[in-house]
């Protein structure tokens, strides 16, 4: 998708906020290495710029979801450890080794298949064993199989066992019963290992913020972007600094008579003479159709989105005539008021992660702060 620089809609990313969030996490856990999670283009914030800011704040490594995301970091001269969190194809194992990447393994068959593609004994692939302790996604279920995988790697020149990890399903919830069960399961796995690898990690943002764990590494994801992993269920132990604002401008203002239909399907009809403004953002930009009835901020006032959200435009009801070219805040602060990604998430019935990730590549990212 082409980035649309020649319109007023843009996402503004505060790199100082990214750095502050990383620093606060380091202060919470000075004994752990922080790996900045920059998957999905840095949760929609821009992976390369976020990685640079996190590195400047003291992050010691990175996590991505895919091999291509990891290679992008390497091609931008990031030499730090990079852990891919998703399973890659066995045939791509030598490529991951060439780029000095770490990958997860969830079954011994993957290791045996990947070994067939190595023809250079000098290549070394770093492996993190993934244990499924209750998430139901990728990972070994059986301790015996984990130990078999460890033993198998000891005999192979192309594989180095670097880490073991799991992922908690309910670390962001008030009820800790399931979290504790997963913790016990992982601890049992650790006790059964013949020895410990370099990295042991269970802490995503939520685990790092609200729980104690046995690991020596934190996978700092959504909290790095200033977003609460639990939404509103739990209070963060330190103030998070939201990094993303989404802004645009009014491109047309006009007074419409009573009974005038607005947008596709005529889902809104003016109740009296009303000032209606058009804003150049729509669902192709990640401002989804179900945000009809939500609000934007103009001159510090909440203005309702009326009519269906179009692919490229929205219409809002104004309290009075407001000049074209006036800034519109869809996420962020304006005139003493604020709309957060969490506010949008609550309205849409989702989480703040999804709202950030949905902001499409058509929307330019503008960076402020040190980086």
N, C-alpha and C positions, 0 to 999 in steps of 0.2 A: 504494500500500500504506500502510495506516495505521501511523503510528509508535506502538509499544507502550511507552508510558511507565510503565504500571502493572504492570510485572514487573521483576525485578532484572537482566535481561540488558541490557548497554549496551556501546558502544564508547567508550573514553576517549581523546581526542586531545590530545596534549601540544603546544601551540602554540610553546612554547619550543624544542622539538626541531626543529620546522619552521624557525624562525628561525635556529637554530644551523646547520642544514644549508645554508640559503641563504647565510649569512655565510661559511661555509667554502668554498663554491664561488666566491664573490666574491673571497676571498683567493687562491684558486688561479688565477683569471683576472681580475685587476683591470682589464684593458683591454677586457673584453667586457661587454655588457649582458646581464643575466639576465632571461629571461622565464620566469615560473613556469607550469608546465603543470598546469592545474586541471581537465582534462577528466574525464569520468566521475565527476562530483561529487567532484573532487579525489581520484581513485583510492580512492573510498569514504570519504575522511576529511572531506568537507564542503567544497565549492568556495568558498563565501563566506568562511568562517572561515579557511581555508587561504590564500586570496588576501589577506586582511587581514594575516595574520601574515607572509606573504612580502613584502608591500609595506612593512611596518614594518621588515623586515630589509634593505631596499634593492633588491628586485626592481623593474625598470623597466617591465615589461609582462607580459602573460599569453598563454597559448595554450589554446585549447579545441579540441574535436573537431568541434563542430557549431555552427550559427548560433544555435540556441536557448540553448546554454550561454553563448555570448558575450553575447547580449542579457540574460541573467540577470545577468551582471556589470555591464553598463551600468545596468540597472534598480536595482542596489544601489550606484550612485554611484561605480563605478570608472571613472575618466576616462583611465587609462593606455592605451597601445597594446594592442590585442588582436588576435592572429592566430588565425584559424580554420585548423585543419590538414586538415580534410576538405573535399572538393568540395561546394559548395552548388549549388542549382538556379539556372540563369541567370535565371529569373524572380524570384529572391530577391535579385539583385544590388543593385537600388535600396534594398531594406530594409537590407542590410549597409552601404550607403553612408550611409543616414540615421543609423545607429548608429555611424558612424565606425569601421568594422571593416576589418581586412585579411583578404583571402581568397587561397587558392592557385589557380593556373591551371595546368592540365596539358595543354591543347591550345588552339590558336588558335580553333578552332570555338566553344569556350565563350565566348571574348571577343566574337566576332561575334554570337552568339546573345544574350548578356547585353545588348549595346548596344541591342538592339531594345526593351528594357524601360525605358530611360532617356528621360524626357520633360522633365527639369529639368536644364539645363546646369550649374547650380550644384552638383549632387551630384558627389562625387568618390569613386570606389572605389579603395582601395589594394590593389595586386596584388603577390603574391609568386609568382614563377615557380617551379614545382616541377620539378626535373630528376630523372628516374629513371636513376640511375647503376648500378643493380644490385639494387634491392629488388623490382622487378617489380610494384609497386603503381602509384599515380597518378604522373604526371610525363611531361614531354617526353622522348623518346628521341633526338631529332635536334637538334644544335646549330643547324643552319640554320633549323629551325622556331622555336627560341627567339628567334633574332635577328629573324625575321619578326614574331613576337609583340611584341617590343620596338618595332620600327618601327611596327607597327599602333597600339600604345598611344600613341605620340608624336603621332599625328594625331587622337586622340579626346579630347574635353574631359572625359568622365566617368571616365577611367581614369588612374591614376598608378602607374607602376612603382616600387614601394617596395623589393622584395627578391627574392632568388633563394636557393633552398636545395635540399638533398637529404637523404636519410635513409640511414644505414648499416645494413646487414643483420647485420654480425658484429663490431660495435665492442665487444661484451661478451665476445668469445672470445679465447683465447690465441693462436690462429693468426691472423696479421695479413695474410696474403697477399691475401684478398679485399677486406679493408678498404683496403689500399693500392691495389688496382685501382680501387675506387670513387673513392678520393681523386684518383687521376690523371685519371679520367674527368671529375670535377667541375672540376679545375684546368684541363683542356683547354677546358671550356665557358666558364670565366671568361676565359681568354685570348682567346677568340673574340668576347666581348661588345664592343659599340661603346663602352660605358662601364659603370661599376659603379653599382648602386643603393645606397640607404641601408643596407640590411641584407643581409649575406651570412652564411648560417648552415648549418652541418652538424652542430653539436654537440648531440646529446641527452645524457642523463646519462652514458652509457657513454663516448661520444666525449670529453666534457669531462674525465672522470676519468682516462682511460688513453691519450689520443692528443693530438697537436698538429693543429690545423686552421687554415684560412685565414680563418675567419669572425670576425665582430665581435659575435656574439650566441650565447648558450647557451639552449637549450630545456631547462630543468631540470625533469625529470619525476620518475621514481621515486626518485632519490637525495634529492630534497627531503623525501620522506616517511621517510627513514632506511633505505631498502631498497637492497641491493646489486643493480645491474642484471645482474650476471653470475651471480647466485646464490652459488655458492661457488668458481667457477673462477678469479677474479681477486680479489686483495686491494685494497680501496679505498685511495686515497692519503691519506685522512684518515678519522677515525672517524665513521661515520654514526650518527645518533641516531634510533632507531625512534620514530615518533610515535604509533602506535596500540596500544592494549591492548583486549582483549575479555574481559569479565568477566560473571559471573552468580552465582547462589547455589543451594545445595541446597534444593529445595522438599519433598522427602520422602526419608527414609532408612528402610530396613527390612531385617531379616534374612530371607533366603530359604533354604529347605532345599536339600540336594544334589539335583541333577537337575532344577532348576526352569528353565523356558525363559524367555529374556529377549528381548523385542521381536518385531517382525514376522518371520515365517518361522522363528522359534526358532533363529536362527543362533548363539546362545550359550546354553550350559546350565551352570548352576553346578556346579562340580567338588566342592564341599563346602558346608557352610553358609557363606553369603557375605553381607556387608553391601553392599547396592545403593542407590545414590543416583540420584535423578532431577533433571535440570537443565533449565530451560526455555529451550532453544535447539535449533534443528533445521535441516533443509536449506532451509526457507523463509526462514531468517535468513542463509543462505550457509554454514552449517556442513554440508558435503556428506555424502551417504550413504557415500562411500568412506572416511570418517574412522573407521569402526568399527575398533577395534584401536589407534587412536591414544590419546594421553594428555591429560589435563587436570591442572592443579595445584591441590591442596587442602591447606592447611596445610603447604606446602613439599614435599608428596609427590606423586609421579606416580601418577595413578589411570587405569586403562585404560577406554576407552569400550567397553562390551560390548553386544552386540545391535545390530541395525541402527539407524542414526540415523533418527529419525522426523522428520516435517515440523516439529514444534514442540518436541520433547523428545529428550534423550539420557539413557542410563543409564550409570553408571560404577561400577566395583567399588572399594569402599573397603577399606583395610587393617584398619579397625575401625569401630565406630560413631562417626559424626561428626554433630554437631547440625545440624538443619535451620536454614537461614539463614546457614550458613558460606559465605564467599566462594569462588568457583570461578574460576580464571584459565584461559582458553582460549588467549589470546595475551598475553604479558607476563611480568612477574616476580612470583614468589610464594615467600616463605620461602627466598630464596637460590637458587632455581632459575628457569629462564626457558624459555618456549616462544615461538619467533619465527614470524613469517609464513613465513620461509624453511623452518623445520622442517616446517610444515604442507605447504608447496609440495613439499618433497622427498618427503614421505610420499605425496602425491597424484600425483606425477609431473608437476608443472606449475611455473609460476614464481610468485614472490611477488606480482607485479602482480595476477594473476588472483585470488589468495586475498583480497587487500584489496578488489578491486572487487566480489567476490561477496557481501560483507557487505551485506545488503539494507537498504532504507530502513525496514523494520519495527524495526530495531535503533536505539534513540536514540543520538545522538552527544553526548557530554558533553565540554566543552572546559575544559582547565586550562592555566595559563600566561598570559603577557601578551597574546598575540594582537595 
